[in-house]
Amino acid sequence: MLGHFLIIPFVNPFLEFNMGFAKSLTPIVYLVGGISAFVASFVLGRMSDSKGKLIIFTYSVLASAVMVLVITNMPHVPFPVVLVFLVCGLQWLPAEP
């Protein structure tokens, strides 16, 4: 969880200054990230109730680590592709303690 507090606040400045996206896209980044985390909290909560917390936590940590590496090493891609990577990476946040 601490790793996400070190990365998530800098996703938008990274996209703006390193990837060259406009500052006007900031609300979209946070909107998509917030909606995906909100939806994932319900889905992963149900999965942890049915399959077990340790298994879901283990998969969540592995998926988060992979997506953090992908997002931070991403080459210049179109903005919709960035949003897809953000949704895939941020959906696992609610599963981590």
C-alpha positions as CSV (number, residue, x, y, z in Angstrom):
1,M,0.0,0.0,0.0
2,L,2.8,2.4,0.8
3,G,4.2,1.9,-2.7
4,H,0.9,3.1,-4.2
5,F,1.0,6.2,-2.1
6,L,4.4,6.9,-3.6
7,I,3.3,6.2,-7.2
8,I,-0.4,7.3,-7.6
9,P,0.1,11.0,-6.7
10,F,2.8,11.2,-9.4
11,V,0.9,9.5,-12.2
12,N,-0.7,12.7,-13.5
13,P,2.5,14.8,-13.4
14,F,4.3,11.9,-15.2
15,L,1.6,11.9,-17.9
16,E,1.8,15.6,-18.2
17,F,5.5,16.3,-18.1
18,N,7.1,13.1,-19.4
19,M,4.4,11.8,-21.8
20,G,3.3,15.3,-23.0
21,F,-0.4,15.0,-22.3
22,A,-2.4,18.2,-21.7
23,K,-3.2,19.3,-18.1
24,S,-6.9,19.4,-19.1
25,L,-6.9,15.6,-19.1
26,T,-6.2,15.5,-15.3
27,P,-9.9,15.2,-14.3
28,I,-10.3,12.2,-16.7
29,V,-7.3,10.4,-15.2
30,Y,-8.7,10.8,-11.6
31,L,-12.3,10.0,-12.7
32,V,-11.3,6.8,-14.4
33,G,-9.0,5.8,-11.5
34,G,-11.7,6.5,-8.9
35,I,-14.4,4.7,-10.8
36,S,-12.3,1.6,-11.3
37,A,-11.2,1.5,-7.7
38,F,-14.8,1.9,-6.6
39,V,-16.1,-0.9,-8.8
40,A,-13.1,-3.1,-8.0
41,S,-13.7,-2.8,-4.2
42,F,-17.1,-4.5,-4.6
43,V,-15.8,-7.2,-7.0
44,L,-12.7,-8.0,-5.0
45,G,-14.6,-7.9,-1.8
46,R,-17.0,-10.6,-3.0
47,M,-14.1,-12.6,-4.4
48,S,-12.2,-12.4,-1.1
49,D,-15.3,-13.6,0.7
50,S,-15.7,-16.6,-1.6
51,K,-12.2,-17.6,-2.4
52,G,-10.3,-16.4,0.7
53,K,-8.5,-13.2,1.6
54,L,-4.9,-14.5,1.3
55,I,-5.4,-15.8,-2.2
56,I,-7.0,-12.5,-3.5
57,F,-4.3,-10.5,-1.6
58,T,-1.5,-12.5,-3.2
59,Y,-2.9,-12.0,-6.7
60,S,-3.6,-8.4,-6.0
61,V,0.0,-7.7,-5.0
62,L,1.4,-9.5,-8.0
63,A,-0.9,-7.8,-10.4
64,S,-0.2,-4.4,-8.8
65,A,3.5,-4.8,-9.0
66,V,3.3,-5.8,-12.7
67,M,1.0,-2.8,-13.6
68,V,3.2,-0.3,-11.6
69,L,6.2,-1.5,-13.7
70,V,4.2,-1.2,-16.9
71,I,2.8,2.2,-16.1
72,T,6.1,3.7,-15.0
73,N,8.1,2.3,-18.0
74,M,5.4,3.0,-20.6
75,P,6.5,4.4,-24.0
76,H,4.6,7.2,-25.5
77,V,1.1,5.9,-26.4
78,P,-2.3,7.4,-27.1
79,F,-4.3,8.7,-24.1
80,P,-7.0,6.0,-24.3
81,V,-4.4,3.3,-24.0
82,V,-3.0,5.1,-20.9
83,L,-6.5,5.0,-19.4
84,V,-6.8,1.2,-20.0
85,F,-3.5,0.7,-18.2
86,L,-4.6,2.9,-15.3
87,V,-7.8,0.9,-14.9
88,C,-6.0,-2.4,-15.0
89,G,-3.4,-1.2,-12.5
90,L,-5.6,0.7,-10.1
91,Q,-8.4,-1.9,-9.9
92,W,-6.3,-4.0,-7.4
93,L,-5.8,-1.2,-4.9
94,P,-8.9,-1.9,-2.8
95,A,-7.7,-5.5,-2.2
96,E,-4.5,-4.5,-0.5
97,P,-4.6,-3.8,3.2
